[in-house]
């Protein structure tokens, strides 16, 4: 069992090593590159001082964030190199319908990693106190806990994207049929979209509202529809926007196209539901085969074994 002085020495050594790594990283970050020397002479210098320039605040504690801004910047750059690129994160944030910028998401990743490090350090101290665990294994546990916290925030964003796309696919058949009814009643495509957006609630309705806002601001309807398809990144929505844009440009009937798309979306949803049911049925076989069936066999043969033992 690890004694208290040895555990204290190990903790102090770990803290000293971490501080030495931070010092070395800051020293290497302070090296002036050639591009940093030349860039002030090649671009227009700001008229205001950097000290007076306001910076965006990403956390509820602005003073603490300004104090830790250099360290947070280095950690964000590290996550940028090791994790998913900024373009992919920005794309997933848009698909998830999140208003957060990439910088805010990186700061949240740093916070989750810090929480993971704290949890890993607590678990390492507990294991070191109760069991004779090697120091290297404890250090690896702490580092993996911090990395797991950052990856957990990234996986949470991916789950949010998947959940939102499922909600959009569930809402799409109803929205398409309502739009087909409005167009069949004689309304123009833009008026029908406005009516459907006002009368429905959900993720797809919010996307329709945003698309109509862009149309009111002067953007052509076809470009607004293309941007809506790019934001959602759902194949059914892309076919829907292409059909509406084609009908607006060429004057073709829109009601039949929307009804056909709604029927296709319902069939896709029904097929996905059947596939999910098949997967759940296979998953239910695991407790039946490995839990319920052995217990049933045991109850069937136990009386016979008892009789044979008595005889």
C-alpha positions in Angstrom: 0.0 0.0 0.0 1.3 3.5 -0.9 2.1 5.5 2.2 1.1 9.1 2.7 4.6 10.6 2.3 5.1 8.7 -1.0 1.7 9.8 -2.3 2.5 13.4 -1.4 5.8 13.2 -3.1 4.3 11.7 -6.2 1.6 14.4 -6.3 4.3 17.1 -6.0 6.4 15.5 -8.7 3.4 15.4 -11.0 2.6 19.0 -10.3 6.2 20.0 -10.9 6.4 18.1 -14.2 3.1 19.7 -15.4 4.4 23.2 -14.5 7.7 22.5 -16.3 5.8 21.4 -19.4 3.7 24.6 -19.3 6.8 26.8 -18.9 8.6 25.1 -21.8 5.5 25.4 -24.0 5.2 29.2 -23.2 8.9 29.7 -23.9 8.6 27.9 -27.3 5.4 29.9 -28.1 7.2 33.2 -27.5 9.6 32.7 -30.4 9.1 35.4 -32.9 8.6 34.1 -36.5 9.4 35.9 -39.7 5.8 36.3 -40.6 5.1 38.0 -37.2 7.8 40.5 -37.9 6.7 41.3 -41.4 2.9 41.3 -41.1 2.6 44.6 -39.1 4.1 46.4 -42.2 2.0 44.7 -44.8 -1.5 45.3 -43.4 -3.4 48.3 -42.0 -2.8 48.8 -38.3 -5.9 49.3 -36.1 -6.6 52.7 -34.8 -7.4 51.6 -31.3 -5.1 50.1 -28.7 -5.2 46.3 -28.1 -5.6 47.0 -24.4 -8.8 48.9 -25.1 -10.2 46.6 -27.7 -13.2 44.6 -26.4 -13.0 40.8 -26.7 -15.9 38.4 -27.0 -16.8 36.7 -23.7 -17.6 33.0 -24.0 -18.1 32.0 -20.3 -20.2 33.4 -17.4 -17.0 34.5 -15.7 -15.5 37.2 -17.9 -12.8 38.3 -15.4 -11.5 34.7 -14.9 -11.7 34.2 -18.7 -9.5 37.2 -19.4 -7.0 36.1 -16.8 -6.8 32.6 -18.3 -7.0 33.8 -21.9 -3.4 32.9 -22.9 -3.6 29.4 -21.4 -7.1 28.8 -22.9 -5.7 30.0 -26.3 -2.9 27.4 -26.2 -5.3 24.6 -25.1 -7.8 25.5 -27.9 -4.9 25.4 -30.4 -4.0 22.0 -29.1 -7.6 20.7 -29.5 -7.5 22.2 -33.0 -4.5 20.1 -33.9 -5.5 16.9 -32.1 -9.3 16.9 -32.5 -11.7 17.7 -35.3 -10.8 20.7 -37.5 -12.6 24.0 -37.1 -14.4 23.7 -40.4 -15.9 20.3 -39.4 -16.9 21.7 -36.0 -18.5 24.7 -37.6 -20.4 22.5 -40.0 -21.7 20.3 -37.2 -22.7 23.3 -35.1 -24.8 24.6 -38.0 -26.4 21.1 -38.6 -27.2 20.9 -34.8 -28.9 24.4 -35.0 -26.6 25.7 -32.3 -25.8 29.4 -32.2 -22.4 28.8 -30.5 -19.3 29.9 -32.4 -16.3 27.5 -32.8 -14.3 29.4 -30.2 -17.1 28.9 -27.6 -17.2 25.2 -28.4 -13.5 24.9 -28.0 -13.7 26.7 -24.6 -16.4 24.2 -23.6 -14.1 21.4 -24.6 -11.3 22.8 -22.4 -13.8 23.0 -19.5 -14.9 19.4 -20.0 -11.3 18.3 -20.3 -10.5 20.1 -17.0 -13.4 18.4 -15.3 -12.2 15.1 -16.7 -8.7 15.8 -15.3 -10.2 16.6 -11.9 -12.2 13.4 -11.9 -9.2 11.4 -13.0 -7.0 13.0 -10.4 -9.5 12.1 -7.7 -9.8 8.5 -8.9 -5.9 8.3 -9.0 -5.6 9.6 -5.5 -8.2 7.1 -4.3 -6.6 4.2 -6.1 -3.2 5.2 -4.8 -4.5 5.3 -1.2 -6.4 2.1 -1.3 -4.2 -0.1 -3.5 -0.6 -0.4 -4.5 -1.1 1.1 -8.0 2.0 2.1 -10.0 2.5 5.9 -10.5 2.7 5.5 -14.2 -0.7 3.9 -14.4 -2.1 6.7 -12.3 -0.6 9.4 -14.6 -2.0 7.6 -17.6 -5.4 7.4 -15.9 -5.4 11.2 -15.3 -4.4 12.0 -18.9 -7.0 9.6 -20.4 -9.6 11.2 -18.2 -8.8 14.7 -19.5 -8.8 13.4 -23.1 -12.1 11.6 -22.5 -13.7 14.8 -21.3 -12.8 16.7 -24.4 -13.9 13.8 -26.6 -17.2 13.5 -24.7 -18.1 17.1 -25.6 -17.3 16.3 -29.3 -19.5 13.2 -29.2 -22.3 15.1 -27.5 -22.3 17.5 -30.5 -22.5 14.6 -32.9 -25.4 13.2 -31.0 -27.2 16.6 -31.1 -26.7 16.6 -34.9 -28.2 13.1 -35.2 -31.1 13.9 -33.0 -32.0 17.1 -34.9 -31.8 15.3 -38.2 -34.2 12.7 -36.9 -36.6 15.3 -35.8 -36.4 17.1 -39.1 -37.1 13.8 -41.0 -40.1 13.1 -38.7 -41.6 16.6 -39.4 -40.9 16.6 -43.1 -43.9 14.5 -44.4 -46.4 16.7 -42.5 -44.8 19.9 -43.7 -44.7 18.7 -47.3 -48.3 17.7 -47.3 -49.4 21.0 -45.7 -47.4 22.8 -48.3 -49.0 20.7 -51.1 -52.5 21.6 -49.8 -51.6 25.3 -49.7 -50.2 25.3 -53.2 -53.2 23.2 -54.4 -55.5 25.8 -53.0 -54.0 28.4 -55.3 -51.4 30.1 -53.1 -48.0 31.1 -54.5 -45.0 29.1 -53.2 -43.6 31.9 -51.0 -47.1 32.5 -49.5 -47.6 28.8 -48.9 -44.2 28.5 -47.2 -45.1 31.4 -45.0 -48.4 29.9 -44.1 -46.8 26.5 -43.2 -44.1 28.2 -41.2 -46.7 30.1 -39.2 -48.9 27.1 -38.5 -46.3 24.6 -37.5 -43.7 24.3 -34.8 -40.4 22.3 -34.8 -36.9 22.2 -36.3 -38.0 22.2 -39.9 -40.4 25.2 -39.2 -37.5 27.1 -37.7 -35.4 26.4 -40.9 -38.3 27.6 -43.0 -38.6 30.8 -40.9 -34.9 31.4 -41.4 -35.1 30.8 -45.1 -38.1 33.2 -45.4 -36.2 35.8 -43.4 -33.4 35.6 -46.0 -35.9 36.0 -48.8 -37.4 39.1 -47.2 -33.9 40.6 -46.8 -33.5 40.4 -50.6 -32.0 37.0 -51.3 -33.5 35.1 -54.2 -35.8 32.2 -53.3 -33.7 29.6 -55.1 -30.5 30.7 -53.3 -32.3 30.7 -49.9 -33.6 27.2 -50.6 -30.0 26.1 -51.5 -28.7 27.6 -48.3 -31.4 25.8 -46.3 -30.5 22.5 -47.9 -26.8 23.1 -47.0 -27.6 24.0 -43.4 -29.7 20.9 -42.8 -27.6 18.5 -44.9 -30.5 16.0 -45.1 -31.1 14.3 -48.5 -34.9 14.5 -48.2 -34.7 18.3 -47.5 -32.3 18.7 -50.5 -34.7 17.0 -52.8 -37.5 19.1 -51.4 -35.7 22.4 -52.0 -34.6 21.3 -55.5 -38.3 20.5 -56.3 -39.5 23.9 -55.0 -36.7 25.8 -56.8 -37.5 23.9 -60.1 -41.2 24.6 -59.8 -40.5 28.3 -59.1 -38.1 28.7 -62.0 -40.0 26.7 -64.6 -43.6 27.1 -63.4 -44.2 23.4 -63.2 -47.0 22.0 -60.8 -45.6 21.8 -57.3 -48.4 20.0 -55.5 -47.9 16.6 -57.1 -44.1 16.8 -56.5 -44.6 17.7 -52.8 -47.1 14.8 -52.3 -44.7 12.4 -53.9 -41.9 13.6 -51.7 -44.0 13.3 -48.6 -44.9 9.7 -49.5 -41.3 8.9 -50.1 -40.3 10.4 -46.8 -43.0 8.3 -45.0 -41.8 5.2 -46.7 -38.2 5.9 -45.7 -39.4 6.5 -42.1 -41.4 3.3 -42.1 -38.3 1.4 -43.4 -36.1 2.9 -40.8 -38.6 2.0 -38.1 -38.7 -1.6 -39.3 -34.9 -1.8 -39.3 -34.7 -0.3 -35.8 -37.3 -2.9 -34.7 -35.2 -5.7 -36.2 -32.1 -4.4 -34.4 -34.0 -4.2 -31.1 -35.3 -7.7 -31.6 -31.8 -9.1 -32.0 -30.7 -7.1 -29.0 -33.5 -8.6 -26.9 -32.2 -12.1 -27.8 -29.2 -11.5 -25.6 -31.0 -11.5 -22.2 -33.3 -14.2 -23.4 -30.6 -16.6 -24.3 -28.0 -15.8 -21.6 -30.3 -15.0 -18.7 -33.9 -16.3 -19.0 -33.2 -19.6 -20.8 -30.5 -20.8 -18.3 -32.8 -19.9 -15.4 -35.7 -21.8 -17.0 -33.4 -24.9 -17.6 -32.3 -24.7 -14.0 -35.8 -24.6 -12.7 -36.7 -27.6 -14.9 -33.9 -29.9 -13.9 -33.4 -28.8 -10.3 -36.3 -31.0 -8.9 -34.9 -34.0 -10.7 -31.4 -33.4 -9.3 -32.9 -33.1 -5.8 -34.8 -36.4 -6.1 -31.7 -38.2 -7.4 -29.6 -36.9 -4.6 -32.2 -38.0 -2.0 -32.4 -41.5 -3.6 
